[in-house]
Amino acid sequence: MKDMIYLDNNATTRILDEVWNTMTPYFIQNYANASSVYHQMGREANAAVQLAKAQIAEALNCSPKELFFNSGATESINTVICGIFDKYQSKGNHIITVSTEHKAVLS
């Protein structure tokens, strides 16, 4: 098979083997909801998320409190737009964008 260059990375892309190997236990065994801290598996999942957040924050030289994990692009975009709107609401109630923006921005 020829080497392939994949350029359609809008919504997904292949993850590094190291990432897959690290995440596999969470797909197979430790798959609990990290927000369900009322049972042991949920607490363990929450601890794993908090550890990941601390490691990412250290790599980015920021506080874990400055990091937000969202479910995907739409939630992330909406979080940012709402934050900007709240901050600048006194300047008006319109947000200007372009038709080529992500669908989450336009809706």
Secondary structure, 3 states (H helix, E strand, C coil): CCCCCCCCCCCCCCCCHHHHHHHHHHHHCCCCCCCCCCCHHHHHHHHHHHHHHHHHHHHHCCCHHHCCCCCCHHHHHHHHHHHHHHHHHHHCCCCCCCCCCCHHHHC
